[in-house]
Amino acid sequence: MSAVPLLDGVRVLDLTNVLAGPFAGYQLALMGADVVKVEVPGTGDLARALGADPDLSARGLGVSFLAQNAAKRSVTVDLKHERGREVFARLVASADVLLENFRPGVLARLGFGWERLRALRPELVYCAVSGFGQTGPMRDLPAYDQIVQGLSGVMSTTGTPDTAPLRTGFPVCDTLGGFAAAFAVAAALVRRERTGEGAHLDVSMLESALVAMGWVVSDYTVAGQVPVPMGNENRTAAPSGTFRTGDGLLNIAANKQEQFAALVRVLAREDLLADPRFATREERKRHRDELRAELERELAGRSADAWVAALAGTGVPVARVLTVPEALDLDQVRHRGLLHEVALPAGEGGPVRVLGSAVHVDGAAVGPAAPPPALGEHTRTELRGLGYTDTEIDELYEEGVL
């Protein structure tokens, strides 16, 4: 990490579960925040039991949990227990940020609405992540990523006219909601630095997804065109999509006129420049199927790798279509240090590789500074820091509070 992490000294209480909220907390942890994960005693984050490795899931360290909880510390507190709420009140008073993704109103019903939180910590940045936001007719509905993908229109634009609607291959709406929350928290911290004022942030996964679809949504709101699924084609340009070669698939994005000219020169098909069907961007879009047929006729003569080499230095964006293992093995990805090796909690084996941040800070790759925590691993240490004695902590354990 950079010598001085960007969020050094910022303390975050992360009450979130599964993906959108924990992903936000992980982004903050990667930037140096001290993220304390507050979990339910005995079970913890549901993601501890999720993922592709059943053995890790059985040990409360599911792959889904490991993916976004390194560099956090875990404290268990039962917020339904009166003494648990007393513990939580002390935790809030010690925090800069509170991040949660309960259904709207749950935290308030437990006695920690915004007014109470602000009384405990006037400068608190409180960020609530939910499927549909804290207000409105859908506020109380349960939401997972797939639900939001369907409601937002993401699925309606994914796939081909024959296969749509399709879910994207990863939980994109959860991830977008997490990024939106992390960004909002960082922005609120900047204001607090200037004014001392906290903030109440209301992040909607549905709205995060719609905002991320900006160009697609604007096709409808500005141009009056209902977005439709186009497979691997780019609605704004042609040739821009996935093409068959003699061996393998190739993504080509010759979106500008000079890129199209460079492409057809390498393919020895400069005659296409004079073809009225392909002379301009709009004509190429109207005749994209005929253009694809012409290009794939030439592309069939070489492999995808050979065409990447032939087009190098021409200014034409081109690359093979890779699997996830192939993408992680790219020299570029390895050079940038995106994957980071972290230990598992003591006695649990490891190490494992997890993703760091997409951002380099001061020229350095940013990864987690500590391993993912075992459930409740840091409870005793944290409570001592809040002023509890070991005897009091033992009593709380005996009462099932921790």
C-alpha positions as CSV (number, residue, x, y, z in Angstrom):
1,M,0.0,0.0,0.0
2,S,1.0,3.6,-0.2
3,A,3.0,4.9,2.8
4,V,0.0,6.8,4.2
5,P,-3.3,5.1,3.3
6,L,-5.9,7.6,2.1
7,L,-8.4,6.8,4.8
8,D,-5.9,6.4,7.6
9,G,-7.5,7.1,11.0
10,V,-11.1,6.6,9.7
11,R,-13.0,4.0,11.7
12,V,-15.9,2.2,10.0
13,L,-18.5,0.0,11.6
14,D,-19.6,-2.4,8.9
15,L,-22.9,-4.1,9.8
16,T,-23.5,-5.3,6.3
17,N,-24.2,-8.8,4.9
18,V,-23.5,-10.8,1.7
19,L,-22.3,-8.5,-1.1
20,A,-23.3,-4.9,-1.8
21,G,-22.5,-3.5,1.7
22,P,-19.5,-5.7,2.4
23,F,-18.0,-4.8,-1.0
24,A,-18.4,-1.1,0.0
25,G,-16.7,-1.8,3.3
26,Y,-13.9,-3.6,1.5
27,Q,-13.2,-0.7,-0.8
28,L,-12.9,1.6,2.3
29,A,-10.6,-1.0,4.0
30,L,-8.4,-1.1,0.9
31,M,-8.0,2.6,1.2
32,G,-6.8,2.3,4.7
33,A,-9.9,2.7,6.9
34,D,-10.1,0.6,10.1
35,V,-13.2,-1.5,9.3
36,V,-14.8,-3.3,12.2
37,K,-17.3,-5.9,11.0
38,V,-20.2,-6.2,13.4
39,E,-21.7,-9.7,13.1
40,V,-24.5,-11.8,14.6
41,P,-23.0,-14.2,17.2
42,G,-22.8,-17.8,16.0
43,T,-23.6,-17.2,12.4
44,G,-22.1,-13.9,11.2
45,D,-22.3,-12.7,7.6
46,L,-24.3,-15.1,5.4
47,A,-21.4,-15.0,2.9
48,R,-19.3,-17.0,5.4
49,A,-21.3,-20.0,4.2
50,L,-21.3,-19.2,0.5
51,G,-18.9,-20.0,-2.3
52,A,-17.3,-22.7,-4.5
53,D,-15.4,-24.5,-1.7
54,P,-17.7,-26.4,0.6
55,D,-14.9,-27.0,3.1
56,L,-14.2,-23.3,3.6
57,S,-18.0,-22.6,3.8
58,A,-18.4,-25.2,6.5
59,R,-15.6,-23.4,8.5
60,G,-17.3,-20.0,8.2
61,L,-14.8,-18.8,5.7
62,G,-16.7,-19.2,2.4
63,V,-15.1,-18.0,-0.8
64,S,-17.8,-15.3,-1.1
65,F,-16.8,-14.0,2.3
66,L,-13.0,-14.1,1.6
67,A,-13.5,-12.1,-1.6
68,Q,-14.4,-8.9,0.2
69,N,-13.6,-9.1,3.9
70,A,-9.9,-9.1,4.1
71,A,-8.4,-6.3,6.2
72,K,-11.5,-6.1,8.4
73,R,-11.8,-7.1,12.0
74,S,-14.8,-9.0,13.4
75,V,-16.8,-8.3,16.5
76,T,-20.0,-10.2,17.4
77,V,-22.9,-8.4,19.1
78,D,-26.5,-9.4,19.4
79,L,-28.4,-6.2,18.7
80,K,-31.7,-7.8,19.8
81,H,-30.3,-8.1,23.3
82,E,-30.5,-5.1,25.6
83,R,-26.9,-5.3,26.7
84,G,-25.9,-5.9,23.1
85,R,-27.5,-2.6,22.2
86,E,-25.4,-1.0,25.0
87,V,-22.3,-2.4,23.5
88,F,-23.3,-1.2,20.1
89,A,-24.0,2.3,21.4
90,R,-20.4,2.5,22.6
91,L,-19.2,1.2,19.2
92,V,-21.1,4.0,17.4
93,A,-19.7,6.6,19.7
94,S,-16.2,5.5,18.6
95,A,-16.9,5.4,14.9
96,D,-16.5,7.8,12.0
97,V,-18.7,5.8,9.6
98,L,-21.6,3.4,10.0
99,L,-22.4,1.2,7.0
100,E,-25.5,-1.1,7.0
101,N,-27.7,-2.9,4.5
102,F,-30.6,-4.0,6.6
103,R,-34.1,-3.5,5.2
104,P,-35.2,0.1,5.7
105,G,-36.3,0.8,9.3
106,V,-34.7,-2.3,10.9
107,L,-31.9,-0.4,12.6
108,A,-34.4,2.3,13.8
109,R,-36.6,-0.4,15.3
110,L,-33.6,-1.7,17.2
111,G,-33.3,1.8,18.7
112,F,-30.7,3.3,16.4
113,G,-32.5,5.6,14.0
114,W,-30.6,8.5,12.5
115,E,-31.5,10.9,15.3
116,R,-30.2,8.5,18.0
117,L,-27.1,7.7,15.9
118,R,-26.4,11.5,15.5
119,A,-26.9,12.0,19.2
120,L,-24.3,9.3,20.0
121,R,-21.8,10.7,17.4
122,P,-22.8,14.1,15.9
123,E,-20.2,13.9,13.1
124,L,-21.1,10.3,12.1
125,V,-21.3,9.4,8.4
126,Y,-24.2,7.0,8.2
127,C,-24.6,5.0,5.0
128,A,-27.6,2.7,4.4
129,V,-27.5,0.5,1.4
130,S,-30.7,-1.2,0.2
131,G,-32.3,-2.6,-2.8
132,F,-34.7,0.4,-3.5
133,G,-33.7,3.1,-1.0
134,Q,-35.1,4.2,2.3
135,T,-38.2,5.9,0.9
136,G,-40.9,5.1,-1.7
137,P,-43.5,2.4,-2.3
138,M,-40.9,-0.3,-2.8
139,R,-38.7,0.5,0.2
140,D,-39.8,-2.6,2.2
141,L,-39.4,-5.2,-0.5
142,P,-36.6,-7.7,-0.3
143,A,-34.0,-7.4,-3.0
144,Y,-31.0,-9.5,-4.3
145,D,-28.9,-8.7,-7.2
146,Q,-31.0,-10.7,-9.7
147,I,-34.1,-8.9,-8.6
148,V,-32.5,-5.6,-9.3
149,Q,-31.0,-6.7,-12.6
150,G,-34.5,-7.5,-13.8
151,L,-36.2,-4.4,-12.5
152,S,-33.5,-2.0,-13.7
153,G,-33.6,-3.1,-17.3
154,V,-30.1,-4.6,-17.2
155,M,-31.4,-8.0,-18.1
156,S,-33.6,-6.6,-20.9
157,T,-30.5,-5.3,-22.7
158,T,-28.3,-8.3,-22.0
159,G,-28.0,-11.2,-24.6
160,T,-29.3,-11.3,-28.1
161,P,-32.8,-10.8,-29.4
162,D,-33.3,-14.6,-29.2
163,T,-31.8,-15.0,-25.7
164,A,-32.6,-11.9,-23.7
165,P,-33.5,-11.1,-21.0
166,L,-30.4,-12.5,-19.4
167,R,-28.7,-12.0,-16.1
168,T,-25.1,-10.8,-16.4
169,G,-22.4,-13.3,-15.4
170,F,-21.7,-11.6,-12.1
171,P,-23.7,-9.7,-9.5
172,V,-23.3,-6.4,-11.2
173,C,-26.0,-4.5,-9.3
174,D,-24.6,-5.5,-5.9
175,T,-21.1,-4.4,-7.0
176,L,-22.4,-1.1,-8.4
177,G,-24.3,-0.4,-5.2
178,G,-21.1,-1.1,-3.2
179,F,-19.1,1.3,-5.4
180,A,-21.7,4.0,-5.0
181,A,-21.8,3.6,-1.3
182,A,-18.0,3.7,-0.9
183,F,-17.9,6.8,-3.1
184,A,-20.6,8.5,-1.1
185,V,-18.9,7.8,2.2
186,A,-15.6,9.2,0.9
187,A,-17.4,12.3,-0.4
188,A,-19.1,12.8,3.0
189,L,-15.8,12.5,4.8
190,V,-14.4,15.3,2.7
191,R,-17.4,17.5,3.7
192,R,-17.0,16.5,7.3
193,E,-13.3,17.5,7.2
194,R,-14.3,21.0,6.1
195,T,-17.4,21.5,8.2
196,G,-17.4,18.9,11.0
197,E,-20.9,17.9,9.8
198,G,-21.9,14.2,9.5
199,A,-24.2,12.8,6.8
200,H,-27.1,10.5,6.2
201,L,-26.5,8.6,3.0
202,D,-29.2,6.6,1.3
203,V,-27.9,4.3,-1.4
204,S,-30.3,2.4,-3.7
205,M,-29.0,-0.6,-5.8
206,L,-31.8,0.0,-8.3
207,E,-30.8,3.6,-8.9
208,S,-27.1,2.7,-8.9
209,A,-27.8,0.3,-11.7
210,L,-29.9,2.8,-13.7
211,V,-27.2,5.5,-13.2
212,A,-24.5,3.1,-14.5
213,M,-26.6,2.5,-17.6
214,G,-26.3,6.1,-18.5
215,W,-25.8,5.9,-22.3
216,V,-28.4,3.2,-22.6
217,V,-31.0,5.1,-20.5
218,S,-30.3,8.3,-22.5
219,D,-31.1,6.5,-25.7
220,Y,-34.6,6.4,-24.4
221,T,-34.9,9.6,-22.3
222,V,-33.2,11.8,-24.9
223,A,-33.5,10.0,-28.3
224,G,-36.8,8.2,-27.6
225,Q,-35.3,4.8,-28.6
226,V,-36.2,1.9,-26.3
227,P,-32.9,0.0,-25.6
228,V,-32.8,-3.5,-27.0
229,P,-30.5,-6.5,-26.6
230,M,-27.7,-6.5,-29.2
231,G,-25.6,-9.4,-28.1
232,N,-21.9,-8.4,-28.5
233,E,-22.6,-5.6,-30.8
234,N,-22.1,-1.9,-29.9
235,R,-25.2,0.2,-30.6
236,T,-23.1,3.3,-31.2
237,A,-20.7,2.0,-33.8
238,A,-19.8,-0.7,-36.3
239,P,-17.6,-2.7,-36.7
240,S,-17.6,-3.0,-32.9
241,G,-18.2,-6.3,-31.4
242,T,-17.1,-9.9,-31.2
243,F,-15.9,-11.6,-34.4
244,R,-15.0,-15.2,-35.4
245,T,-11.5,-15.8,-36.7
246,G,-9.7,-18.9,-37.9
247,D,-9.1,-19.9,-34.3
248,G,-10.8,-18.0,-31.4
249,L,-12.9,-15.0,-30.9
250,L,-11.7,-11.4,-31.3
251,N,-13.2,-8.2,-29.9
252,I,-12.8,-5.3,-32.4
253,A,-13.9,-1.8,-31.6
254,A,-13.2,0.3,-34.7
255,N,-15.5,3.0,-33.6
256,K,-13.8,5.9,-35.4
257,Q,-13.4,6.4,-39.1
258,E,-9.6,6.3,-39.0
259,Q,-9.8,3.0,-37.0
260,F,-12.1,1.4,-39.6
261,A,-9.7,2.5,-42.4
262,A,-6.8,1.0,-40.5
263,L,-8.6,-2.2,-39.9
264,V,-9.6,-2.8,-43.5
265,R,-6.1,-1.9,-44.7
266,V,-4.6,-4.7,-42.5
267,L,-7.3,-7.1,-43.8
268,A,-6.4,-6.1,-47.4
269,R,-10.0,-5.0,-47.9
270,E,-9.7,-1.3,-48.6
271,D,-12.4,-1.7,-51.2
272,L,-14.8,-1.6,-48.2
273,L,-14.0,2.1,-47.7
274,A,-15.6,2.9,-51.1
275,D,-18.6,0.7,-50.5
276,P,-21.6,3.0,-49.9
277,R,-22.9,0.6,-47.3
278,F,-19.8,1.1,-45.1
279,A,-18.6,4.6,-46.0
280,T,-19.8,6.4,-42.8
281,R,-20.5,5.5,-39.2
282,E,-24.3,5.6,-39.7
283,E,-24.2,3.5,-42.9
284,R,-22.0,0.9,-41.2
285,K,-24.5,0.7,-38.3
286,R,-27.3,0.2,-40.7
287,H,-25.5,-2.5,-42.5
288,R,-23.6,-4.1,-39.6
289,D,-24.6,-7.6,-40.5
290,E,-23.3,-7.3,-44.1
291,L,-20.1,-5.7,-42.7
292,R,-19.6,-8.5,-40.3
293,A,-19.9,-11.1,-43.0
294,E,-17.2,-9.3,-45.1
295,L,-14.8,-9.0,-42.2
296,E,-15.2,-12.5,-40.9
297,R,-14.5,-13.8,-44.4
298,E,-11.0,-12.3,-44.1
299,L,-10.6,-13.0,-40.4
300,A,-11.1,-16.7,-41.0
301,G,-7.7,-16.8,-42.6
302,R,-5.8,-16.4,-39.3
303,S,-6.1,-17.0,-35.6
304,A,-7.2,-14.4,-33.1
305,D,-3.6,-14.2,-31.7
306,A,-2.3,-13.6,-35.2
307,W,-4.8,-10.8,-35.9
308,V,-3.9,-9.1,-32.5
309,A,-0.3,-9.1,-33.6
310,A,-1.1,-7.9,-37.1
311,L,-3.2,-5.0,-35.8
312,A,-0.7,-3.9,-33.1
313,G,0.3,-0.3,-33.5
314,T,-2.5,0.6,-35.9
315,G,-4.6,2.3,-33.3
316,V,-7.5,-0.2,-33.7
317,P,-8.7,-1.5,-30.3
318,V,-8.6,-5.3,-30.5
319,A,-8.2,-8.2,-28.1
320,R,-9.0,-11.8,-27.6
321,V,-12.0,-12.9,-25.6
322,L,-10.6,-14.6,-22.5
323,T,-11.8,-16.7,-19.6
324,V,-11.4,-15.4,-16.0
325,P,-8.2,-17.6,-15.4
326,E,-6.8,-16.3,-18.7
327,A,-7.6,-12.7,-17.7
328,L,-5.9,-13.0,-14.4
329,D,-2.8,-14.5,-16.1
330,L,-2.4,-11.5,-18.4
331,D,1.0,-9.9,-18.1
332,Q,-0.7,-6.5,-17.6
333,V,-2.8,-7.7,-14.7
334,R,0.3,-9.4,-13.0
335,H,2.4,-6.3,-13.6
336,R,-0.2,-4.1,-11.9
337,G,-0.3,-6.4,-8.9
338,L,-4.1,-6.7,-8.7
339,L,-4.1,-10.1,-6.9
340,H,-2.9,-10.2,-3.4
341,E,-2.0,-13.2,-1.2
342,V,-3.5,-13.2,2.3
343,A,-3.3,-15.6,5.1
344,L,-6.4,-17.2,6.6
345,P,-7.1,-16.8,10.3
346,A,-4.8,-18.8,12.6
347,G,-5.1,-22.5,12.2
348,E,-7.4,-22.3,9.1
349,G,-4.7,-22.9,6.4
350,G,-4.0,-20.7,3.4
351,P,-2.8,-18.4,2.0
352,V,-5.4,-17.5,-0.6
353,R,-5.4,-14.9,-3.3
354,V,-7.9,-12.1,-3.4
355,L,-8.4,-9.0,-5.5
356,G,-7.1,-5.6,-4.3
357,S,-8.2,-2.2,-5.5
358,A,-8.5,-1.1,-9.1
359,V,-6.8,2.1,-8.1
360,H,-3.0,2.6,-7.6
361,V,-2.2,5.2,-5.0
362,D,1.1,7.2,-5.3
363,G,2.3,4.7,-7.8
364,A,1.6,1.6,-5.7
365,A,-0.9,-1.2,-6.0
366,V,-3.4,-1.3,-3.1
367,G,-4.2,-4.6,-1.4
368,P,-5.6,-5.7,1.9
369,A,-3.2,-5.1,4.8
370,A,-4.5,-8.0,6.9
371,P,-6.3,-11.3,6.5
372,P,-10.1,-11.8,6.6
373,P,-11.2,-12.3,10.2
374,A,-12.7,-15.4,11.9
375,L,-16.1,-14.8,13.3
376,G,-15.8,-12.7,16.4
377,E,-12.0,-12.8,16.3
378,H,-11.5,-9.3,17.6
379,T,-14.5,-9.0,20.0
380,R,-12.5,-9.1,23.2
381,T,-9.9,-6.6,21.9
382,E,-12.5,-4.2,20.7
383,L,-14.5,-4.2,23.9
384,R,-11.5,-3.6,26.0
385,G,-10.8,-0.6,23.8
386,L,-14.4,0.6,24.6
387,G,-13.6,0.4,28.4
388,Y,-15.0,-3.1,29.2
389,T,-13.1,-5.2,31.7
390,D,-12.3,-8.8,31.0
391,T,-14.8,-9.8,33.7
392,E,-17.6,-7.8,32.1
393,I,-16.7,-9.3,28.7
394,D,-16.9,-12.8,30.1
395,E,-20.3,-12.0,31.5
396,L,-21.5,-10.7,28.1
397,Y,-20.3,-14.0,26.5
398,E,-22.2,-16.0,29.2
399,E,-25.4,-14.1,28.5
400,G,-25.1,-14.7,24.8
401,V,-24.6,-11.0,24.0
402,L,-21.4,-11.6,22.1
